[in-house]
Amino acid sequence: MNKKLLGVAVALVVILAIFLLVVWVGGNVLKIERLQTGENPVLRFVFVIVGLLVALVIYLATQQSKAWEVGTREVVWMAIGAALYAVFSWLFNGTVFVVPSISQVALRPAIAIPMFFGYAFGPIVGFFTGAVGNMFGDALTGFGLYPQWSIANGLIGFIAGLPMLFKDKKKSLDSVLIAGGVLTAVAIVLYFLNRSELNQVAYPFDQPVSLLAGISILIGFVLVVVVRFVFGKNIDIAAAVTWGMLGNILGIGFAAISDIWINGYSPTTAIVGEFLPAAGPNLIFAAILVPLLVVAYAAVQRQSGR
Amino acid sequence: MLVTWRYRNRKSLIQWFDPRAWIIFYLCFMVCTLFFWDLRFLSFFFLISLVVLITAGVTWKEIRRAFIFIIGFVFIYALLTFLTGRGGVEAYQHEHIIRSMSAPFSIFGWRPTLNISVERSFFAISQLARVFSIAMMTILIPYTLNPSLYGITFRGLGFPDKIAYAMDLTMRFIPTFGRDFQLTMDAQRARGYELEKIRGGLIEQVRKLGPIFVPVTIHAIIGSEDIIDAMDLRAFGVGPRTWLEKLTYRTRDRILIAFGLVLLTTSLAILFLGYGGFWVPEAFIRLVGG
């Protein structure tokens, strides 16, 4: 099993190297314009591999932990999480149910699913839920294929599941909170320095990022901090929300930053125009819906004694 | 109780092939389509998807809802592109305006202006062809892929047993949860909850989604216990798995895979040679006096 996984890792690295070589040789040596800037569909797959490698490295580093075991239960949970995520994101993506979006804040409540499944059932379930769920959700809508976004969603669930690696969930919380706070602050500062950046992810397009969309990540972060300290006694709520927040920031950040190369965005467009309007509202949803799910699930566990 | 996709055994082109071969072809097709913005190349893919749709053997009655939904979606999407000119910004620098219309009023100092240009129109048409091709190929899959073959198909594509089985279950759960969502909605509506009329601030709105979001999720998790028990009783994951159905590649499947791969390599080659980007026929530009 282990040798096999190492083989997979090596294969991924080799494919990545080939991809990058092709892009580099094609773009810089052969001067093919499409490989230099602008929309570059080939690079989508590069970032899929990068995302998978990140997850794999974390796995290889902490292999001994019980969090990585995949039994019958995990298989079923994976399937349930992915199916729920697909259905919810299909229903709420603004086509079937128009959940009113307020001044450019696209509402994606579905994002709470990979976070909750990651936190409750472990990083592998979280990763599968996010990645496969997003893939099927996109397929249901008839949207194209954005594999790097699937991996980004996978990473959200994956990171939300990482507290399982810690024996004492409390210890890690504050450092995660600080890391999230720093990243939020950086994004917010960038926003106020680039107020005129156009919103890339929510209707109406071609408008500058609205103030609400711009600072939504701050609202979300404040909500997370409030939940963390007000419900701090219930360590599950605190840990789920905090790690979900980190997963959201890193996962969406990964997708946004990959668009610097894939879509030829400038770094500020990627962060202000794409990351903020996507990650901010997500965070608000996470801060409210994830605790609800954690509490409801705890009640179910008590009732059934599992 | 599980709700299923509307699969039937049909006389159709898709079902004539091995599902693995079809999935491989589908993926190649999708990746290739994504490479292009050129209508000349896109119309080739559009043609393939049209042939597949016509030969799929699905009746209008079966596919009506999904079809109307997707077509509506694709059109709205293309229309938005056309109206706002978004997306095309990276593809073209100069616009040749056919007509410029501007609203006689302004909202907060912003006057809605519609510039109809050759580039914009062609971009919208290209996008329509592109999204439609992918969407058609995608919505046909649940109608034509035998549910009892989901697991072995994914296994045959190289996924480990457990992942293949999880994918299998995911495909099966999706329609069921769609139904559950509807049921929960109806139940909450009967108690006076109205999703259509969610009001209040942002946070209030989010909170109000709870009564629909939480029951569906928790119900799914509770329901999973039965499936877990059933699987455990059949000793799931104890030894190497065998599958009830068997899939074998026939000549036609190999031809289909080869076709997919040829399509992929050719598209990549075309892409690397620098073709396939957004294209507008010269004649049209000359027509508006460019």
Interface residues (C-beta under 8 A of the other chain):
Chain A: G26 L30 I32 E33 R34 L35 G38 E39 P41 V42 R44 V70 G71 T72 R73 V75 V76 W77 M78 A79 I80 A82 A83 L84 A86 V87 F88 L91 T95 V96 F97 V99 P100 I102 V105 L107 P109 A112 I113 F116 F128 V132 G133 F136 A139 L140 T141 G142 F143 G144 L145 Y203 P204 F205 D206 L212 S216 I219 L223 N263 G264 I284 F285 I288 L289 L292 L293 A296 Y297 V300 S304 R306
Chain B: M30 V31 T33 L34 F35 W37 F69 I70 F73 V74 L80 T84 G85 R86 E90 A91 R130 V131 I134 A135 T138 I139 I141 K162 I163 Y165 A166 M167 D168 L169 T170 M171 R172 F173 I174 T176 F177 G178 F181 L195 I198 G201 L202 I203 Q205 V206 R207 L209 G210 F213 V214 V216 T217 I218 A220 I221 I222 S224 E225 I227 I228 M231 D232 F236 G237 L268 L271 F272 L273 G274 G276 G277
